[in-house]
Structures are given as C-alpha cells and as structure tokens.
C-alpha cells in the first residue's frame, strides 16, 4: 500500500477543519423580514371599519389591458387602530417566482362606516423602492435592506402617481390616516 503524502493529508485536514467550522455556525439572518412594510391604521378609524380589509396588488409592468389585480381579504373581527398589517415579499400575497414587493403597486381598502357595503380607499402605494446587499463572512451570507421607500397617496381619483415619497428606514412603519 502506498503511503499518503503529507501534502494530501494536510490539505484534507484543512478542508475538514474549514467545513466543520461552517457546519457548527448557525446562520440566523432574518432575511425574510428585511423588506417588510408595516401598515398601521391611525386612531381616526373605527373598529368596524378595520374588521375587513381588502388588499389589491397590481404588477408594475402590465402587458395587457385586461390585467386583473390579485386580491386578499383580511377578516379581523378584533381589529383596532394601531394594529399592524404586514406587507412583505410573501405576505399577505403569495410570492410568485422571484418577484419581490417592489415589482407591484398596492391598494388598501376598508369598509366605510356607516355603509359597510361600500369600500373606501385607505392608501395607494404606487411604488416601493428597496435597496440592499448581501454580506457574508465565508460561512454565512445574509441580505440586509439599507433603503426602503414608498410613494403613496390616499386619493384614488388622481390618475397620476404619487409624488410624495416616504422613507421607511430605520423604522419600516407607515401610519395610515383616514381622509376627512
């Protein structure tokens, strides 16, 4: 039997040491929460208005005039002002392929009191801007969002996009006030 050269043994030992180093480290990045936008309704909404919310999602790039928005209805019987609704890459809408939060525009509607059959627009998010980077140390690579902005408006009768941009860094919270 031929002896194993010391070079092979050393290379094998270093390879095993490096791989065991990474195997022992837990990579807890919390990446899935980096792009989240927290929507909070102000105190001027009643609990009856907040018990049913309808969220609509439209792709930014519309390839046909018959594009139908994706719709999610949130039924929240114990909802109160200051409760948080999360808008994220996979919440409350399912993620489609590799598309992210910033490839859609959104409408958030509520049931207007005293006529709950009528939906009123609480917020229109025309654009979400996300900027981030991947940072790693050799064993673990994590995504960090360092810039999050939304262009939003309340009036659905305006055909143009919002010109007000809200910076959601360092806090990802956007407070929605009811139009008077």
N, C-alpha and C positions, 0 to 999 in steps of 0.2 A: 504494500500500500504506500502510495506516495505521500510524503509529509506536506501538510498545508503550509503554504508560505506565510511568514509573519505579516506581510503586507495585506494579504487577503483576510487574515484573522483580525487585524487592526481595522480595516475598512468595514468588516462585518460587525465588529464591536461598536464602532462609532455609529453605524446605521441603526443598530438595535437601540443604542442609548438615545439617539435623537427621536426615533419613532416612539419609544416609551415615554419620553418627555411630553410629547404632544398628546399621547393617549391618556396621560394622567391629568391633563388640564381640562377643566370643564369650560366650554365656550358658551358663556351666557351673555349674549349680545343684546337681547331685547330689540332686535331689528324690526320686528313687525309693528312696533309702536312708534317708530321714528317719524313716520309720515302722518300720523293721526291728527285729525282736526276735531276738537271738542266743541260742539254746539250747545250753548246754554241759553235757555229762554229766560227773559227778564221777568220781574215781578208783575209787570202790567198784563201778563197773560193769565187767564183763569185756568183752574184745573180742568174744567170742562173742555176748554179749547185745546189742552195739551194731551188729552187722553187718547186721541187718534191723530197721528201724523202721517202724511203721505210724502215720500221722498221720490223724486224723479231724477233719473240720470240719463243724459244725452251725450253721445260721443262728440268730441270737438270736430272731428273730421266726418262730415256727413256725405256719404257717397250717393245718396238717393233722396228724393223729396218725400219718400214715404217712411222715413226713419221713425220708428216708434220708440219712445223712451222706455227704459227699464223702470219698473215701479216697485217700491217696497212700502207696505203699510205697517206702521208700528202702532200696535194697540197697547196702551199703557194705562190701565184703569186707576192706578195710584199715582199718576204723574203730577208733579208740582213744578212751579217755576224753580229755576236753578238746578233742575235735574240735567244730566249730561247725556247728549246723543253723540255717539262716536261715528265719524266719517273717516274711513280708512281704506286701504287698498282692497281689503276683503270683508269689510263690514260697513253698512248693513247689506251691501250688494256683494254677490259672489264675484271673485276675481276671474276675469276672462283672459286666459293665457298669461302673457307677461305685461298686460296693460296695467297701468297704475292710476292712482287717484287723479293725477294731473292730466289725464287724457280724456276727461269728461267735464261737462258742466252740470250743475245740480240745481234743483228747485226743492225747497222745503215748504210744505203747505200744512195748514191746520184747519180744524173745523171751527168756523167762526160762530161765536155765541152772539145772539140768542138763536140764530138759524143754523143748526149743526149740519144741515144738508149741504150748505154752501162751503166750498173750500176757499180759503184766503191764502195768499202767498206771504209767507213769513220772511223768506230770504231766497235770493237767486245768486248762486255762485257761478260767475261766468268763466273764471279761470283760477286754477290752482297752480302755483309755482313751487316746485320742490327742487332743492339743490342739496346734494350730499356727496359723500365719498366713502370708499371702502378703506378701512385702516386695519392693518394686521401686524402681528408680531412673529410670524413664522408658523405658529400652531393654530392661531385663531384669527379670523378676519371678520370684522363687523362693519355694518353700514351705519353711518351717522349722518343725520339730516342737520345741516347748518343754516339753512334758509328756507322758510316756509311762508308763503304769502297767498292771500286770496283776493280776487277782485270780486266784490259783492255789491248787491243793491237790493232794495226791497220792492221797488215798483215794477211789476211785470208788464205794465203798459208801455214802458220805454223799449224801443226796438234796439237801441244801441247798447253796447256792452258797458259794464260798469267802469267808471273812471276812478273810483276810489279803491285803493289797494291797501289791505290791512296786513301788517307784518305780524306773524304769529310765532315769532321767536323772541325770547326764550320760552314763553308760555303758548301752548297750542290752542288756547281757549278763545272762541269767538262768541260774544254775547249778542243775542237777537232781541231787539226791542220791537214792540208792536207799533205799527203806524197809527197815528192818531187820526 
